[in-house]
Amino acid sequence: MTSIAGKEPSTWEAKFPLIRELVAYQETAWFNPGIRSGKAALTGLGLTVADIDDAAARLRRFAPYIAQVFPETRLSAGIIESPLYAAPFMQAAIERREDIRIPGKLWVKMDAELPISGSIKARGGIYEVLHHAEWVALDAGLITRDSDYRELDSPEARELFAEHSIAVGSTGNLGLSIGIMSARLGFNVTVHMSADARPWKKEMLRRHGVEVAEYESDYSVAVAAGRKQARSDPSMHFVDDENSTTLFLGYAVAGRRLAGQLQAFDIPVDEKHPLFVYLPCGVGGGPGGITFGLKTVFGDAVHPVFAEPTHSPSMLLGVRTGLHDGVCVQDFGIDNVTAADGLAVGRPSGFVGRSLEHAIDGYYTVSDENLYRYLTLLRETEGLKVEPSAVAGFLGPQRVLDDAAYLKRTKLTSKVLANATHLVWATGGSMVPPDEMNDYFRKGVELLLEF
Ligand SMILES: *Cc1c(COP(=O)(O)O)cnc(C)c1O
């Protein structure tokens, strides 16, 4: 193995024994003693509430267009949002299975049901395409910010967009969002897909008229290919999953929308009523953007916790070592092979890790076997169908309760925990073909019988 930032892997392992657990593919957790309260949690981000306002306003300008071209969004007036569900039976099932009691209440934020592309990527991915489309249309004088954006559903607009291209590298879900939205507007769009991308995702994109380039390697190679293609073509916009603040702000809008949903269900969030949010993490932009959005609304009362597969613990590794995007899981011989679509990312976003490390309470890893088990439990108890990555958050409450030092540090006493809301972000699944969904379910049934 090569040296990492000038040191041998064994030196890093001696300094951070947690790495040994990651290398052994053990489920583990780490709660960061370096988190900060108040505004200090977000220093270094360089983005403010005004940036989220701007993103929310852009999504409102596009809403009439979205409602027109995607009829499934008509009843939400073109606003792409997911429901919030109570999950009392799932909570009881976890308590029985793990022989624990989870104080507070379990809720599920069902991004699996987001319209258009069925995953959390319908937030950031679609937002970035709309952002680019607006820029192109304004620049060409086709619209002003006061126009009715339904004008973009016209032959003139499609002709304009056809002169522009968009490219992205993806393990699947980001490709679906960018591809479907770009093709609908009329852009030339290429999705560079890694080897682990499911065939049905490639087929669906091709049906929408998207160019799909396939690679035999993992996500980072697909991304590099996309970036290279865009560099040689000035009319091509490359969606940079690792560094794009546009994507990030599209996700951040979710924070204030969730605040409204919690209010509608009369769920208080304050010092005495903590909100834990369990977020599956791939490259980090989705969970990071949502963390930013939530922090601007709830401050110290919200406790973001990131979940990663045991085979792709890139954010945990990057933040724990302080190397961020200067290290990838493969540097330590970790294979980055997992059933969790969207989470098979070996190198984290340096931007997210660096700017949010003081805002994310903790990180933990989940085995693929447990993803299947929890997927099956969720369907059996609540009737909710999601993909494996989307259940990573359900192990969160146990990890929080396990860490007495963390609870003490953050003054989360049992009295306060009794009022907690545990919100699991269920990030994807409604586009998964039924046969494949049933295979996931059956795998979980078998694994639940074993243990
Ligand atoms: C992409 C994705 C995530 C994580 O988002 P990142 O921005 O890559 O961290 C989580 N769940 C699903 C289903 C995804 O597709």
The ligand as an ORCA input file, in Angstrom:
! r2SCAN-3c Opt
* xyz 0 1
  C     -26.788      9.915     -3.215
  C     -27.549      9.223     -2.195
  C     -27.283      9.426     -0.835
  C     -26.180     10.308     -0.305
  O     -25.992     11.554     -0.903
  P     -24.535     12.134     -1.092
  O     -24.729     13.519     -1.559
  O     -23.820     11.306     -2.109
  O     -23.844     12.029      0.237
  C     -28.058      8.735      0.062
  N     -29.034      7.894     -0.324
  C     -29.319      7.682     -1.622
  C     -30.420      6.743     -1.992
  C     -28.593      8.347     -2.595
  O     -28.866      8.126     -3.889
*
